Amino acid sequence: MDHHDSGKHHVRITAHGDEATIEIDGKRVDPSALGAYTITQTLGEPAHVLFHVTDGGSNQWSGMAHVSVADGPDPGPAAAAFLDAIDAEELESAALARSDLDTGPHSLTRAMLTQLGEWARGV
């Protein structure tokens, strides 16, 4: 059976450290067109390769393909959970104790946002 009829394509990925050469059905994919790829496989089934395309590369593709589009996770629920866990008194104290706090307009708000960002990054 022709692999095009079954919806499968020959994919070759050769990793070189933090870079990879990717070919689909023998044609090299422009590396600037891809931001990432993931490979999953269930035992007894063909592998599924998901390519995360970027806006920076060539967006011209030719041929038959099953296409999967990956969206990044919605940051809203994680941000809400993080903010729900913040103790307002602790945040205010930490912001007021910052060495970069100044007397300009909105300086306390800036200090609080900077503090929240640092806590979110584990700093």
N, C-alpha and C positions, 0 to 999 in steps of 0.2 A: 504494500500500500504506500502511495506517495505521502510523505510527511505533511505536505500542504493540505491534503484532503482530510487528514486527521486533526488539523488545528495545531499540530506540534511543529516546532522549528528547531533546527540544530543551533545550539548556543554554545559558544566557546568563550570561557573567561579565563584569562591568564593573569594572575595577580603578581605584581612586582612591588613589594613593600606596600606603600599607601596608594599605589596606582594600579590600574588594571587595563588590559587590552580586551575589548569585547567584540565578538563577531556574532552576527545573526545570519544563519544560512550562508556563511562564508564571506559576508560583507562586514567590514570593520565599521563600528559605530563611532562617530565623532565623540571623543572623550569630553569635550566641553558641553555636549548636549545632555550629559548625565550627571546628576548630583549624587546618586547612590543607587544601589541595587540590593535586592534581597532574594535569597533562594530558600524555598521551603519544599519539603517533599514528604509525602505520606508513604509509608512502606507499601510497596506493590503498585505505586502509581508514578507517572512521570513527574519530574521536578517542575515546579512553578517558579519562574523568574519574574520579578517585578522590578521594572526600571523606573526610577524617579527622575523625570526629565527636568532640566533647568531652562530658564529663559535666556541664558547667556550663549547657548550653543545653537547649532543648526537645528531647525525644527522640521527639516525635510526628511520624510520617511517614504520608502517605496516598498510595496509588496503587501502580502496578506499577513495579518497578525491578530491574535486575541489581545486586546488591550486592557490593562488594569491601570487605573489612575489612583495614586496614593495621595491623600491629603494628610497634612500634619495633624497631630491630635489637637483638639480644641483646648486652648490653655485656660478657658474660663473656669471650669470646675476646679482645676488644681489651684488657680489663683484664689478662688473663693474660699476653698478649704484652708489655704495658707493664711488668708486675711482673717478668717473666722477664729484662727488659733492665736492671733496676736492679742496680747494684753495691752490695752490702751495706756495704762499708767507706765508700764515698762517701756513702751515705744516713746512716750513723751519724755521720760527720764533719759533714755539713751540718746534721743535727738538733741535734748538740751545740753548734754554732756559732750557732744561732738566738738572736736577741735576746729572743724571747718564751718561751724555755725557762725553766721555774721548777723549784722543788724539791718540788712537790706530788706526790701519788700519780699514777703513770702519766704523768708529765710527758714522759718520753722517748718513750713510745709516741705521745702526742698530738703531739709535735714531729715525729716521723717521719711520721705520717699527714698532718699539715699540709704537710710538705715534699713528700711524694708528690703531694698534691693540687695544689700549686703547679707541680711539674714536669709533671704531666699537663695543666695549663692553659697551660703554656709560660711561666710567670711566673719 
